[in-house]
Amino acid sequence: MSLASAEACAPAHSEPDCCGLELNSRLPVGGQHSFELDLEMRHAGPRRVRLHVEWSGDPQLPAVWVAGGISAHRHVCANQIDAQPGWWQELIDAHPALDPQRHCLIACDWLGAEGDIDAPISSEDQAAAIAQALDLLGVRRLHAFVGASYGGMVGQAFAARCPQRLERLICLSAGPRPHPFAAAFRALQRQVVALGQLQCADQLGLSLARQFAMLSYRSPAEFAQRFDAPTELSNGRARSASEAYLASCGSRYAERWSATAFLRLSESIDLHAIDAAQIRVPTHLLAVTGDWLAPPEDLQAFATAIGAPAQFECIDSLYGHDAFLKETDRVGALIARALSALHANEVY
C-alpha cells in the first residue's frame, strides 16, 4: 500500500486510539500489506526496500508488535486471511497473553529475508522500517513490542529510536550485544554457507549451517534425553541417534531460505549493539539458564543499565534458547505480567 493510499484511508477525525490503529473501517480484522520504503540503512546507505506486514485481530484494539528469531516471519498465528498455524501458534493457543481478541498483533518479514538485500543489515534498519510501516498503518503508539531472540534485538533498537511510540518492551533471550562465543559460532556457520556457495551447493551449506544452529538453540540436556541411544553402523558408517533429526531440520530450512538471506541476517545479529541507557521505556527481560546465545548474566547486567524501570526474570528450561517457542505456559505468563505492569519499578 502506498503512502497516498494509506492517507486516503485515514479517518475524518484527528483523535487516534493511543495504542491501536487509527479507527478505520477499511482495515479488516486481520490483513496484510507490502510497503515500499525509502530507508537510510546504517551500513549500506539509502535503499528502496520492501517490508511485508501482517496483523491479526481488530485494528481498534491495543497494538502489539511481535517479532521472533531470524527465521520468524509475519504470520504469527492463524487469522482471517491465513488459517495456517503461525510460528508462535502454540503460545497463542495455550495462553491468553497475546490473544488476538484482546490485542491487534502486528508482525513483519525481516528486511533481507527474501535474499534481496546483499548488504549489511542492522537491527536499527529493521526498527526504522517498522516505524515507517506503523506510520503508514496509522499506528501512533504501540502498547508493547514483544521480541524474542533477534526480534528482541530489534525491539531494543525500536525502543531506543522511538521511545515516544512505545509503552513497554518485552525482550526474550536477547542481550544488547552478541556474546563473543555465540558470535564465533555464527561466524563458522557463515563459513559453511560460503563454502557451499563456492561448491555450487547452496542448499547443502544452508542445511549444515542450520544443523549447527540447532545445537546452539537447544541444550545438551535435551539431546541427552531425546537421543540417548548407541551409535549405529549403517552401510559401513557410524550414525548417531540425533543425525536424522538434525538432517530433517537442515533440509526443511534449506527449502525455504536462500544463502544471501541467511548470511545477511546472521551478520545482523553480530552487528547488533545498543547502549542500554538509551532505552527509556519500561522493559521486561526473560533469560533462560543454559542459554549460551543470550547468557542470563548478560541480560541481568543489561536490566540494571537500562534507562527506565526494568524487570529481569530467569527460568530453567530443557530447551535452552528455544524456550520462548517451547515453554508456552511460563513464557505466556511472563508476557501477561509484563503487559499488565504499566509502572514496573524494580529489578529482581
Beta strands, then each sheet from edge to edge (+ up, - down):
strand 1: 31-41
strand 2: 45-56
strand 3: 63-67
strand 4: 104-108
strand 5: 144-148
strand 6: 169-172
strand 7: 232-234
strand 8: 237-239
strand 9: 283-289
strand 10: 310-316
sheet 1: 1+ 2- 4+ 3+ 5+ 6+ 9+ 10+
sheet 2: 7+ 8-
end
